[in-house]
Amino acid sequence: MNKKQAMRRQVERTFTTALIISAIFFTIFLIAAGNGIIWLKVICAILTILISFLCLSLLYLRHELFRPDRIWMTVAAGSLIICTLFSLILGFPCPYPQ
């Protein structure tokens, strides 16, 4: 394996780890929102959005945002941002459904 391939694998491993961490924060966000723990909900929402936005920004800066072998990273980061924002806007899940 040459140096360029090794670097690409390391980048992919790093992005994968960051997206998994972001997904874990999103899961904690949903659980906290469902149980009414507002401070944990806010912290996890901020971390989810920041990590996912950082991944998208770095993919854009590396010119890999729409590469066929990196499109899954773009979709994962974008979907985490969209799902978190929609959940915050709609107020779902909430501990006391109307």
C-alpha positions as semicolon CSV with decimal commas, in nm:
position;residue;x (nm);y (nm);z (nm)
1;M;0,000;0,000;0,000
2;N;0,146;0,333;-0,096
3;K;0,149;0,646;0,116
4;K;-0,154;0,806;-0,053
5;Q;-0,375;0,500;0,004
6;A;-0,263;0,479;0,365
7;M;-0,354;0,843;0,416
8;R;-0,698;0,792;0,259
9;R;-0,765;0,494;0,488
10;Q;-0,664;0,697;0,791
11;V;-0,894;0,982;0,686
12;E;-1,180;0,739;0,632
13;R;-1,120;0,580;0,972
14;T;-1,117;0,921;1,139
15;F;-1,439;1,034;0,969
16;T;-1,607;0,704;1,052
17;T;-1,516;0,743;1,419
18;A;-1,641;1,103;1,423
19;L;-1,972;1,006;1,262
20;I;-2,022;0,717;1,506
21;I;-1,960;0,953;1,797
22;S;-2,206;1,200;1,646
23;A;-2,466;0,923;1,609
24;I;-2,415;0,827;1,975
25;F;-2,472;1,190;2,079
26;F;-2,786;1,195;1,862
27;T;-2,915;0,883;2,035
28;I;-2,847;1,037;2,377
29;F;-3,022;1,353;2,252
30;L;-3,335;1,154;2,165
31;I;-3,335;0,972;2,498
32;A;-3,283;1,296;2,693
33;A;-3,559;1,469;2,494
34;G;-3,797;1,183;2,561
35;N;-3,724;1,191;2,933
36;G;-3,735;1,571;2,965
37;I;-3,370;1,626;3,056
38;I;-3,334;1,964;2,890
39;W;-2,968;2,040;2,970
40;L;-2,851;1,705;2,830
41;K;-3,074;1,747;2,526
42;V;-2,917;2,086;2,447
43;I;-2,559;1,968;2,495
44;C;-2,607;1,659;2,280
45;A;-2,785;1,856;2,007
46;I;-2,502;2,107;1,991
47;L;-2,236;1,835;1,980
48;T;-2,422;1,636;1,714
49;I;-2,459;1,937;1,487
50;L;-2,102;2,059;1,540
51;I;-1,937;1,723;1,476
52;S;-2,149;1,654;1,168
53;F;-2,094;2,005;1,032
54;L;-1,719;1,969;1,091
55;C;-1,719;1,644;0,893
56;L;-1,906;1,807;0,605
57;S;-1,674;2,107;0,610
58;L;-1,361;1,895;0,604
59;L;-1,499;1,679;0,325
60;Y;-1,571;1,994;0,128
61;L;-1,225;2,139;0,190
62;R;-1,062;1,812;0,083
63;H;-1,276;1,811;-0,236
64;E;-1,426;1,476;-0,139
65;L;-1,783;1,584;-0,069
66;F;-1,933;1,418;-0,377
67;R;-1,679;1,148;-0,452
68;P;-1,854;0,812;-0,508
69;D;-1,653;0,634;-0,239
70;R;-1,713;0,914;0,015
71;I;-2,080;0,989;-0,051
72;W;-2,188;0,778;0,247
73;M;-2,001;1,016;0,478
74;T;-2,177;1,314;0,323
75;V;-2,518;1,150;0,359
76;A;-2,453;1,038;0,717
77;A;-2,335;1,378;0,835
78;G;-2,613;1,561;0,650
79;S;-2,883;1,331;0,783
80;L;-2,763;1,373;1,142
81;I;-2,780;1,752;1,105
82;I;-3,123;1,744;0,941
83;C;-3,272;1,497;1,190
84;T;-3,142;1,694;1,488
85;L;-3,269;2,026;1,354
86;F;-3,613;1,886;1,267
87;S;-3,639;1,726;1,609
88;L;-3,554;2,057;1,774
89;I;-3,795;2,255;1,556
90;L;-4,086;2,013;1,594
91;G;-4,020;1,947;1,963
92;F;-4,030;1,572;1,917
93;P;-3,978;1,356;2,118
94;C;-4,117;1,524;2,425
95;P;-4,189;1,375;2,766
96;Y;-4,547;1,501;2,777
97;P;-4,716;1,450;2,437
98;Q;-4,996;1,694;2,359
